[in-house]
Amino acid sequence: MKKIDNRYLRILDRILDRLKPINAPWAITGSFGFALQGVPVKPHDIDVQTDEMGAYEIERLLTEFVVERVHFASAENIRSHFGVLNIDGIKVDIMGDIQKRLDNGTWTEAPDLGKHIHFVKMEKMNIPVLSLEYEYEAYMQLGRKDKATLLKRWLLKHSNALTEDNDE
């Protein structure tokens, strides 16, 4: 497993401490979530996924780090309650109730994160992350084949979670 930059782990420890009172489900996602689960990637930011209420609560609990306030934002194939923090020079994206646009133009329902969160223990931290299987499916829906392929290869090598016939 690639060593994770200690700056990210220190910031994660602060985030975990500050988010103790939150009542919404939340998890680390994206490349940092992958790295925490052993995928050999180098994160460039920290992504936190939650529900709508959780996005605004995280903003409130980490208010001194807010660069971009949480608001409903939409791009071509994804939308969410989105905000940006900067903690010690590291960008932290908050995403609440993510929806993905399907090929037919409709939007998916926001995921029930509780079904996809599990915990990784690292350096005395109990870290909520989204399962790599869920991440694979999400990246496939977004058309991000590069990330999906990376995850699929890692999953096939390290677990029986996916089989070859799960292909695109």
N, C-alpha and C positions, 0 to 999 in steps of 0.2 A: 504494500500500500504506500502511495506517495505521502510524504509528510505534509501536513497542512500547516500553512504559515501561522505562527503563534499569534500574530496580530488578529487574525480572524477568530481564533479560539478565545482570546481575551475579550473581544467585542461580543462574541456569542455568550460568554459567561455573564457579561453585563446585561445583555438582552434577556437571558433566562431569568436572572435575578429580578429585573424590572417588570417582567411579564407574569410573575407569580400570581398577582391578584386577578388576572384576566379570566373571564368566564367563557370566552369563545374558543373554539378549536383553532389551533394554529400550528404551523410546522415550517421548518426550513426546507426550501425547495431549490430547484435549479442546480447549477454546478457545485455550489457549496454543499447542498444536500447530497449530491452524488458523491463528492469527495468524502463526506462524513460516513458514507456507506461503503467506502473502499474503491470506488471507481477512480482510476488514475487521471484526474483532471485538475487543472489549476483554476480555482475560482477567482473572479475579478470583482465580485460584489457578493452581497448576502441578500437572498430573496426570502421574504416571509409571506406565506400564503395563509389566509384566514377567511372568515366570512365577512359580510358587510359590517356588522356591528364590531367585530374584532379589529377591522382596519382602523376605524375611528378610535377605538379604545387603545390600540397600540400607539397611534399618533399622540394621544393624550398622555400615555405613560412615558413616552420618550420625547416629549414636546420640545425640549431644548436642542434636539438634534434635527428638527424638521427643516428641510430645504424646500420641499414642495408638499403643501398640505394635501391630505387625502381628499380626493374628489372622484366623481365617476368619469372615467376616461375610456375612450373607444378607439381602437385602431382597426385596420382592415379585417383581421381575423381573430381578434381577442378584445375583450372589454372587462373592466373590473373597477372597483373602488381602489384607486391607486394613489400612493404617496411615496415620497423619497426622504430618507434620512441620510445624514452624514455623521458617522461616529468615528472619531479619530482618523479621518481621511478615507474611511471605507464607506462606499455607497451601500445603503440598505433600502431595498425596494419593499414596499408593503402592497400586497394585492389581496383585495377582499372580494369574495363571490365571483371568481373568474368564470367567464363564459367564453366558449370558443365558437366561431362561425363554422357551420357545416357547409359542405359543397353545395347544398341546395339553398343556401342563404339564410337559413334559420340559425338560431343560437342554441347551444346546449344549455341545460339547466346548470346552475352553479353546483359543484360537486359536494357531496356529503363527506367532508374531510375526515370525520371520525372513522370512516370505513377504510381510509388510506394512510392514516398516521400510525407509525410505530416509533419506537424509541431506540436510540443508539447511545450506548454509554461510552464516554470518552473523558479522560482526565477529571473524574468525579462529577461530570455533568451527565444528566439524563436528557437527551436532546430529541425533541419531536421532529421527525422527518417524514416526507411523503415516500411511500414505497416506490422502489425503482420500477416495479411493474406498472403502477399507476402513471409514473412519469413517462414511461415508454409510450403508453396509450395516449397521454396528453400531447406529447410531441408529435406523434403520428397524426392526431387530429389537427394540429397546427400546421402540418406540412413541413415540419422541421426534421427532415429525413436524416440529416447529419447526426443530430443528437439522438434521435430514435435508434439509429443503427449502432451508435456507440453503446447505448444502454442495452440493446438486444444482444450484442456480442458479449458484453460483460455478464448479463444474466444467463446466457446460454453456457458460458464458461464456468460460472460460479453457482448455478442453481438449476433446478428443474422447473423454474417458474414459467418459462416460455418454451415452446417447442418450435421446430423449424416451420411447421405449417401455420404459424401465426403471422406469416409474412403479410406485407402490405396487401 
